[in-house]
Amino acid sequence: MTEKFTNIYFDFEKNIFHLKAKNTSYIIRIIKNKYLVHSYFGKEIKNYNIANDLIYLDRGFSPNPSGEDRSFSLDTIPQEYPAYGNTDFRTPAYQIQLENGSTITDLSYVGYKIFKGKPKLKGLPATYVENDDEAETLEIEMKDDVIGLKVILSYTVYKDFSAITRTARFINEGNQRLKILRALSMNIDFRDSDFDFINFQGAHCRERHIERKSLFTGMQSVESRRGTSSHQQNPFIVLLRKNADEDYGEVYGFNFVYSGNFLAQIEVDQFQTTRIQMGINPFDFSWILEPTEDFQCPEVVMVYSANGLGEMSRTYHDLYRSRLCRGIHKYKERPILINNWEATYFDFNQDKIEKIANCAKELGIELFVLDDGWFGNRDDDKSSLGDWFVNKKKLPDGLNCIVNKVHGMGMQFGIWIEPEMISENSELFRKHPDWVLQVPGRKLSTGRDQLVLDFSRQEVCDEVIRMISEVLSSAPINYVKWDMNRHLTEVGSKTLPYERQRETAHRYVLGLYRVLDVLTSKFPNILFESCSGGGGRFDAGMLYYMPQTWTSDNTDAISRLKIQYGTSMAYPVITMGAHVSTVPNHQVRRITSMDIRGHVAMSGNFGYELDVTLLSDEEKNKVKEQIIMYKEVRNVIQFGDFYRIISPFETNEASWIFVSKDKNEAIAFYFKVLGEANAPLKILKLKGLDENKNYEIIETGKVFGGDELMNGGISIPYLEGDFKSYVIRLKSK
Ligand code: DGJ
């Protein structure tokens, strides 16, 4: 007998849960009425009949749980949410310390619930549904009767996406205090290890560089211990078959909807089983769970693609654009902005700002963003964070006046803030020196000369909400850039008891999420962009509150090819802030043409970050042309499908194409990094077009079939010199 929902089935006879997302099956089996076995994740299977059944063998040094014979060991079973200490020697998904000091627990299957829709996660960002018919959720209840610990494993299956989300919730139904040492959000034991592993590594100004390696027997992991998701590793990993690439083969993406310390880990065991796990980093983490309390793990979004990395990315892009990002800006075309940071740094006054804004307006720019330095006594990065009131030396007539002036020019106005931080040289620090993250008896380390406010404390968060609300109410501000410019050290909180100190980092993130939730709800018309020294917190957690992120502090067009290509693996192009800056570039000193700088930046959420008043007339004309063009193609770039064509990680080139959902419009970009003597000629095979449609190339007026452009390709003119770009715009005829 089977109970039937459309996308999740429980087969009572076989004891199998079969979850079906679009083109995808995920299968869990209950054995011995106790253990949850991971049976399958991959391309949709119509009817699963356990052809890949478990074979029980007496394996040396794989012991047997009490009451089981010598052929049964958890060490050899592919599991859904493994425990520690009762015969599985691989890394557990969770670990709890009891009052008697022991860390042995044993969860048994209790029951399940299937329902339509997707519940919210308390205090945490997550993907959502707008209508309960869009998804089905399975909750599996597990229990350790000895201590009264209940764990709910949740799986949501999206009908229109090849995406399944997972999380776990711990509930203390016993009468002793439990200490969670590890509570990961997901675990899958794949039955083989024939995979490569991709991670997204980097540094400040070099974010999300793609690294692909074969799995080896043993442990491989990426993580953040920095208090944020970090520039150094993104909370996103991909497992893919060895023959898989951009357009072919099986690919599994795992993206963590969380902005703090994370762990993404793969363990290949003695029998070539691949255990993949993701969750809050257990390093320096623990959480006290008193009787009746519960602990909610953040969400992991798992995407399966049978057709390579490109299809995986497009699934993430569609899902995140429509069911992660929120608010009135979700489906709105984003304004072309000008930011004064690289134009002036801290050295500006009202007159200079007005001049830049005026000139930007003439060029067609739609939003002026006043970056760091407009508040307190901030003339450099050594003071005033926390003093969120206008710097009268620079803006004597106040914020409202400059906002109105810019509005009067016909442009929107945006402002920079860094609310999580505090300068020692600030009124706020002098008033509340105890409000920073700190550890008794230890001196405070600084980063960019600043300290971190203790967002694990409610009163600190409340005051930040009050101060920032005051700023945002003081003038009709249209946009906010929320920055965060250092990582966390001396992570401890003045008000938490000693046994809860290791909760500080996670409580910080929960506090941040509460502040973001309150402020973004209170100011729903403001377009928020998150930033952390560029792309140090480019993650799905932040995108839930703020629908765009400053991708990197590195604005060099050539560096950006890799940064934007890597970022696009999980995150939609509309979320990726990308600006044209001056030359020589301030981060790498490279000199590139206005053309390539424009083409790279317009491959994202477009803007400028230079003193436009200093441009020559010829440059200004170029900028005007770029802006006219971006406005024409903006909808396709921000809401169309994105196909990567050539990887800058593998070649001296890069290329990609944006195609409108109806496949009537497209724009392809080709970039050549270094010039070569006597270089080969390039034929670019486009992607994503309709093979039955004809397309006019706007630049030449020539018409070709989509099939020809994709299979035969189109000739790129011979491009001499370094740092060249070429654009092809297409319209169906
Ligand atoms: C780091 C950001 O990423 C930059 O764009 C700029 O806003 C500076 N902070 C300002 O301090």
Residues whose N, C-alpha, C, O or C-beta is under 5 A from the ligand:
A	BS01	DGJ	W341 D371 D372 D483 C531 S532 G533 G534 D553
